[in-house]
Amino acid sequence: MTQRNRDHVRYIWFCIELERYDCCKCNSFDSRGFQTSKSENKLILELFQSLFTALATWEPNGSLTLDISLYSKSDNEHAFKYLTFIPDAMGHQVGPISIARSEEPDQHRWETTLLGSIPPKGSLDRLFGHVFLPIKDERKCWAQTPKVPAVTRLEMRLQTYRRWETFTVSQILSHLPNLREFHYEIWMQWFPEMHETWNGSLLALLSATEGLSKLTIFENSNQQYPLYFLKQNSPAHAPTIHLSRKLARVNLGVEVLSASYMVDATEFFSECSTWPNLSHLTLTSQLLAPTTCPTKIMDLFQAAASAACHMPKLKMMEIWYGREGLAALFKYEFITGHLRQSVITWRATWDMSIQPRVIGAWEGVVCSRGGYPSGVDVVYETVNEHITSHVDAIVSLGLSETVLRPISLQQIKREQSFVESLTV
C-alpha cells in the first residue's frame, strides 16, 4: 500500500481466526479445549509479528485504530449460534435476534435447570479457553517485533471470548509508543479461587496503561455461563481495593477514564491525587442499591465532590451501577456557559433524595472554578423500564459511549435475547 493510500486508513480490524472444529469436538471434554493449541499459538505469534512489521513502516497520520479480535469460525455454528464477529466500523450492525430452536442436536442444546439455562460444558470450555502463549516463544517474538508509531487507538472487545494473558496485552501496549486511547472489554473471571491471581495480573496490566489520554475498561458478566461450574447463581465479582486505587494512581494524566465493575468508586476516590487533565470520569459502585444505607451513598457522593476539586478540567462525572432489577446513576455536569447552573442528576429504579450536604459539596466544586453561576440544579428522574440485566441498565440510564462500545452493547443484547428465548 502506498503512503498516499495509507493516509486515508483510520481503522484496521486485525482478525485472528483459530482452527475450525466439528460436532465431534464442540462439546467433548478435552483439557486442550481450555487453551489454544500449539499450532494456534504459533499462528498467533507469527500474525502479530507480521502485522507489526508491516505497520512499522507507516508514518503517523494523526489517527489510526487497531481493533484486535480472536475467534474460530466454528464458535457460532454449534451451541452459541447467536455469536457475531464483526468490525467496529460504520455500516456494521448486529443482525436479527437468534432464537433457540428445539430441533438442535443434543450436543448443542442448553440444559434447563431450576437456576436457569446452562450451555453445554465442553462448548463453554472451548469458547472461553485461555490464550496461553509459551512465555519463552512469546518473549522472543516480541523482542524481534518492531514498534508501531502509527497506531493511536487500541480496541480489544467482548467478541473475543477467549482470555488473553495480561502479559500479551502488556506487550501489545508497549509496542504502540504513540498510543493515546485503549478500549479494553473483558469477561469476568467466574471461579472465586482464581480472583486473586486474575486481579494480580490486572494490577500489572494497569501499569502498562500509564500515559494514555483515554482509557476504558469494562468487565462483563453473564449469569448463565458460570452455572455449570458453580451450581449456583454467580454473585457479582466484588471490586478490589488494590485495583481501584492502582487505577487512580497510575492514570493521573488521563483525560477520559471509564472503569466498570472491576473497580469501585469509593476506593478510587480514597486516593488523594490530582488529575490535572481529567474531563470525563465514569465509575461503578455496588453501594448504589436500594438496600444500602442512604448515609453511605451520600458519603460516596460527597467523597466524589472532594475528589472533583482535584480535577480542574472536569466536565462530567458518572457513578452508576446496574444488574437484574436495578439501575442507578449519579451524574454531575459542569456547564461552561454563564447562563445556566451546573447540574446533578439522580436517575434510578428507586427514589432517593440528595442530601443538602452533598449539594453543598458540589456547589463548592463549581465555586472553585470561579466566574460561573453559583449553585447547582438537582434533577430527579425515574427509570420505569424493566431491568433484566446490566445491559438494560446501561441503555435506560443513557450512559455515555465511553462505558461500552455500541457494537458490543448490541452483541450482549442479542445474547440476552437468545437466553430469554430458551424459557419461552
N, C-alpha and C positions, 0 to 999 in steps of 0.2 A: 504494500500500500504506500502510495506517495505521501510526502509530508503535507501536500495540499489537501489530500483526502483525509488524512489523519486529523487535521484541524477541525473537521466537521463532526468527528466522532465525540460524543459526550457520554456514551453508555456502552459497557461491554458486559454481556452475560456469559460468564465462564461456567459452563455446564459440564460437570464430570459425570459420565454415565458408567455405572458399575455393571458387572456381569448380569445377564438375564437369568431367570430361574423358572422352572415349570411347576406344575401342580404337585409333582412328586416331592419337591423340596419346599414349597411355600409354607407348609405347616408341619414339617418334620422336625423332630428335636435333633439339633446338631449344635454342639458347642461352638463350631465355627461360625454359626449364624449370628453369634453375639458380636462379631467383629469382621472387618473387611479381610478378604483373603490375601495371600502373598502376592498373587498376580495383580490384584486390585491395588494393593499398596504400592507396588512398582509402577503401575499406571498413574496413580495419583501424583507421585513424586515427579515422574517424567513430564506429566502435563503441566505441573506448576513451573518446573524449570524451563520448559519450552515456552510457556506463555510469558513469564517474566523476562526471559532472554529476548523475546520479540519486542515486548513493550519497553524494554530498557533503552531502545533506540529512539523512542518517541520523545519529541520535545514537549515540555509542559505547555499546555494551551489555556490554562486557567481553570478548567473544569473537566474532570473525567471520572466517571463512576465505574467501579469494578464490583459486579454482583456475582457472588460465588454460590453455586448450588451443586449438590451431590445426591444422586439417587440412581436406582435401577428402573428401567422402563417397565419391569415386571411388577413394581411396587403397587401400581393401581390396576393390576389385571387379576387379582385374587381376592383377598379379604377386604382390601381397602380401595374399592373402586371409586370412591369419592375424591381421592387424592388428585391434585393437579400440580404440574410442574411447568411454570411459565415465567417469562421475564417480567421484571418490574418496570415496564415501559408503557408509554401511551399506546392505546389501541388494544391492549391485552387485558381481558376481563375473565374472571372465573365463570365457567359455563353453568348451565342449568343444574339444579339440585339432583344429586344422585340418590335414588331411592333403593332401599334394601329390598331384595327380591327373595321370595320363599323358595324358588326353584334353584337357588345357588347350590353348587356341590357341597357336600358335608364339610370338607376341609376349609371352605370359605365362610361358613355360617358362624355368626356370633351366638354365643351361648346366653340364654335368658336366665337370670338369677334374681333372687329377691333384692339384691343390691343394684341390679341394672344389667345391661347387656355387655358381655365380655367378648372381645375379639379372640380368635384362635391364638394360643400362646406362641406356637412356633412362628407364626406370621408376625406377631408383635416383636419377638426377639430379633427377627431379621430386620424389621423396619427401623428399630431403634438401636441397631448394632453400633459398636464403637469403631471409630476410625483410628485403629492402633497402628500407627506407622512405626516400624522399628527405629528406635532412637538413634542408633549408630548410622543407619542409612539416611535418616532424616537430617541429622546434623551435617552429614557430608553433602547432601543435596543442597541444603540452604547455604552452606559455605561456598558452594560453586555457583550459586544463583545470583545474578546481578540485581541491584536495586532498581526500582521503577519510579523516577521522579514525576512522571506524568499523571499518575493516579492521585486524585484529591479526595475521593469518597469511596468507602468500602461498605458493602452490604453483605450480611450473612443472615438469610431469612429462615422462617419456620418451615418452609417447604423442604429443607434439609432435615429430615427426622434423625438420621444417624448423627452420632455425637462426635464432633471434632474434639480432639485433645487440645487443651488450652495452650500447650507448648506450640502446636502447629499454628494456632491463631496468632500467638505472640510473634512467631517467625514471619508470618504474613505481614503483620503490622510493621515490624522492624525493616521490612524490605520496601516500604512505601514512605520514603522520607518526607514527602510533601503532603501527606495525608492530613486533611482538616476535619473530615467527618467519618464517623464509624457508627453504622446502624447494626446492632447485634441482637438477634432474636434467638432464644434458646429454649429448650424444653426442660421442665423441672425434673430434677433427679428424684425418683419415687422412693427408693429404698432409704429409710432413716439411717441405716448403718453406713451409707455412702455419703451422707450430707457433709460430714466433716472433711472428708477427702476432696469432695467436689468444691466446697467453699474455699478450701485452701488453694485449689487450682485457680479459682476465680480471683482470689486475692492477688496472685502472681500476675494474672492477666490484666488486672486493673492498672498495675504499674506500667504496663506497656501502652496504656491509653493516654499517658501524660502528654500534654502539649496540643491535644486536639481542641478545635473550636466548637465542635458539636458532637455529642455522644448520646446515643440511645441504647438502653439495654432493657429488653422485655423478656421476662421469664414466663413462658406459657405452661398451662396445665390442662389436663383432661381427666375427668373423674372415671371414665370407663377404662382407660388403658391400664392403670395400676391394679385394678380389681383382681386380676388373675394371680398376682403375686402377693398382695396384701390380704386378700379375702375380706376386706372391709373398705368402707369409703375412705379414700385417701384424704387426710387432713391437709389444710393449706400448709405449704412449706414456710415455716417461720423465718422471717428475715434475720440475718445475723448481725450482731453489733459490729463485728470486725469489718464485714463488707460495707456496711452503711458508713462507718467512719472513714474507711480507706477511700471510698468514693469521694467523700467530702475533702479529704486531704490532698489526693493526687491531682484532681482536676481543678485547681484553683484558677487557671486562666481560661476555663471553658466559657463559651458564650451561650450555648443552648445545651441543657442537660436534662435527660429523662431517664428514670430508672423505676421499673415497675415490678413489684413483688419480691425481688431478691434482696431489696434493701427496705428500710423503714425510715420514714421522715423524722421520727423522734430522735433516732440515733444520729442521723445526718446533721440535724440542727444542733446537736450537743457539741459539735466541733466548733471551737471559737476561731473560725477562719475568716478571711476576707476574700471575696470573689469579685475582683475589680471589673470583669468584663461580662459577668453573667446577666443575660437579659430575659431568658425563659427557663423556668425550672419546673419540672413535673416529677412528683414522687408519690408513692403509695404509703398507706398506713393502715394496719389492721385495727387501729383504735376507732376508725370510722365505722361504727356499728351501733345499732340502737340499744344494744345490751351494755355498751361501755358507759361508765360513769361520765356524765357531761363535763364534770370538772376536769377529767383527764383530757378530754377532747379540746376544751378551752385552753388548757395548759399547752397543748400541741400548737394551737393556732397562735398563741402568744409567743411561744418559742420561735415560730416561723417569722413573726414580725421582728423579733430581736435579731434573727439571722439576716433578714431583709435589710436591716440598717447597715450591714456589711456588704450589700450588693448594690452599689451606687447606680448601676445601669439597669436594674430590674424593671421589666415591663409587665411580666406575667408570672405568677406562681400558681401551680395547681397541686393540690393534695387530694388524692382520691383513693377509692377502694371499691372493688366490685366482685361479687360472687353470686351464686344462686340465691335469689330472693333479696338481694341487697345491692344498692348503688349509692354512692355518696361522693360529692365534690365540694371542696372549699377552694374558691378561686379569687385571687387578688389581681386586679388590672390597674396599672398605673397609667392614667390618662395624661398625655403630654400637653394637650391644649390648655388654654386658660379659661375656657367657658364651662367645663364640666369637672366634677369631682371624680376622684378615683373610685373604683367600685370593688366591693366584696360581695361575692355570690355564694350562697349555700343552696346546692341543688342535690336532693336526695329522695329516697323512697320513704323517709320518715321526717317528721317536723322537728326542728330544733332551733332555738333562738341563740344568736350570737351575743354573748355577754358583753356588757359595756367595757370591761377591762380589755377585752380583745379588740373591740372597735377603737378604743383609745390607743392601744399599742400600734395599730396600723395607721391611725391618724398621725402618730409620731413618725412613722416611716415617710409619709407624704411631706410632713413639715421639714424633715431633714433634707429634702431636695431643695426647698426654698423656691419662692416665686410662683408657686402653684396654689390653686384654691385649697383652703384648709378643709379638713373633714373628709369622710368617705361615705359614699352611698352604700347601703346594705340591701341586697336583693335576695328574696327567698323564692325558690322555685321547687315544685314537687314533681318527682318522677312517677308518672302514673303507669308506665308500661310494665308488663310482666317481665321480670328479670330471671332468666333461666341459667345464665352463666355470666362470666366476666366480660364476654364479648358483647352481650346485650347491654351491660353497664357502660362499656366504652361508647357505644352508639347513643344510648339515652342521655348520657352526661355531656355529649358533644365535645369530647376531648380532642385536643389538637393532634395533628398527624405525626407529631414527634413521638407519640406514645407507641404507635404501631403502624407499619406500612399499610395503606389501604388495601393492597392486593392480599396481604397476609390476613387482614380482617375478613375479607371475602372468603378466603380459604377456610378459616376457622368456622365461619358461619355455615359454610357448605358441609363441613364435617359434623357440626352440631345438628343440622337438618337430617343428615343420614342417620345419626344415632337416634334422633327422635322418631324417625320412620320405623325403627325396629319395634317400637312399642304400640304402634297403631294397629 
